[in-house]
Amino acid sequence: MPKKSDAPSQRARLKRGHERGDYKHQTIHAILDAMPLCHVSYVLDGSPVVTPTFQWRQGNHVYWHGSSASRMIKKSDGADVCMAITILDGMVLARSAFHHSVNYRSVMLFGKASIVSDPQAATDRLKAMIEGLYPGRWDMLRPMNDQELKATTVLSMPIDEAAAKVRTGPPIDDDEDYDLPIWAGVLPVSLQVGAPISDPRVLSGVKTPDHAQNFKIGGHNKKP
């Protein structure tokens, strides 16, 4: 059964595989913090559109950004959106094709998008994105100018309607199939970060910073 939490909204409540559901903020926040890549769904001129982008969380709000010239961004203020985040943890091989599955952690959020219109607030949110990924990098960078800020729109959404869905463990086969001489199990899957490759135009004597040498997906983005 779903773990105890505040009752989810009707559209956030899991209809299928409800035993894998978790509506606690602690679980939802942990998945958001572990995977910056998300997909945001909008309805644009009556048609559904899905766009991949980076998300980051501060408190009980999730943020993402895009070009101020984008039609989707322009029409998203106050519009209903759906955001999905998924982390693939393993390929699950069962004794029948029907019971093959994957181990994963996922979150789906529903809500109304809001544009962060105050320039300083938008700057602070963008700084939080960079610092969440690469601690200490913001103050190393050339300051963002007015034209760059004008060209960038930051959006936010409260994490009020959300559901996590998680699968772990080995395959679950039909009882009679466990006697079959067929290999079954899990192939673990994980993202790996390689060694930094310096831009050929990096000036001589400039060292690779710690946040590049020790980068880990989701490793630094841990906020209350």
SULZI-V357901 format. One record per backbone hydrogen bond with DSSP energy under -1.0 kcal/mol. NH is the residue of the N-H (numbers start at 1). CO is the residue of the C=O. Records with the same first field share a line. If there is no record, write none. Layout:
NH=CO + CO
//
This chain:
13=9
20=17
21=18
22=164
28=24
29=25
30=26
31=27
32=28
33=29
34=30
35=31
38=53
39=84
40=51
41=82
42=49
44=47
47=44
49=42
51=40
53=38
55=36
56=63
58=61
61=58
62=157
63=56
64=155
66=153
68=151
70=67
74=70
75=71
78=113
79=76
81=111
82=41
83=109
84=39
85=107
87=105
89=103
90=103
91=187
92=101
93=185
100=97
101=92
103=90
104=167
105=87
106=165
107=85
108=163
109=83
110=161
111=81
113=79
114=156
116=154
117=115
122=118
123=119
124=120
125=121
126=122
127=123
128=124
129=125
130=126
131=127
132=128
133=129
134=130
137=134
140=137
149=145
150=146
151=147
152=149
153=66
155=64
156=114
157=62
159=60
160=158
163=108
164=22
165=106
166=20
167=104
177=174
178=175
180=177
182=180
185=93
187=91
189=89
202=199
206=203
212=209
213=209
214=210
219=216
222=220
//
